[in-house]
Amino acid sequence: MAKKLRIKQIRSAIGRLENQKRTIRALGLGKLRKTVVHDDHPSIRGMIHTIRHLITVEEIDGE
């Protein structure tokens, strides 16, 4: 089973750097408390690292 990541936006992107706003959008977020699930890949981990102060991340077992 592949690992998956549940990502939830907990802080607003208002007033943040443009690359952080684009990363929020690229992950499929944009509104507070919105949750998305992504596969655990190095590229996703890099995006998470960029906006780690705006989100929470939880590892879950994939399907």
PEWO-V593926 format. One record per residue. N is the residue number from 1. PSI is psi in degrees with one decimal (NA if undefined). BURIAL is + if it has 24 or more other ideal C-beta (glycine too) atoms within 12 Angstrom, else -. Layout:
BEGIN
[[N,PSI,BURIAL] [N,PSI,BURIAL]]
END
This chain:
BEGIN
[[1,134.4,-] [2,146.7,-] [3,146.3,-] [4,158.9,-] [5,128.5,+] [6,117.8,+] [7,128.4,+] [8,129.8,+] [9,126.1,+] [10,-12.7,-] [11,154.2,-] [12,152.5,-] [13,1.8,+] [14,130.1,-] [15,6.5,-] [16,169.0,-] [17,153.7,-] [18,-38.1,-] [19,-30.1,-] [20,-38.1,+] [21,-41.9,-] [22,-35.1,-] [23,-41.0,+] [24,-47.4,+] [25,-41.6,-] [26,-30.3,-] [27,-9.1,+] [28,15.1,-] [29,-173.5,+] [30,-23.3,-] [31,148.7,-] [32,143.6,-] [33,10.5,-] [34,139.6,-] [35,136.9,-] [36,158.8,+] [37,129.2,+] [38,155.0,+] [39,152.8,-] [40,96.7,+] [41,155.9,-] [42,-34.4,-] [43,-39.6,-] [44,-40.0,+] [45,-37.4,-] [46,-40.5,-] [47,-42.5,+] [48,-41.5,+] [49,-36.3,-] [50,-36.3,+] [51,30.4,+] [52,-22.2,-] [53,-7.4,-] [54,-8.2,+] [55,166.8,+] [56,148.3,-] [57,137.3,+] [58,130.5,-] [59,133.2,-] [60,159.9,-] [61,134.9,-] [62,-177.3,-] [63,NA,-]]
END
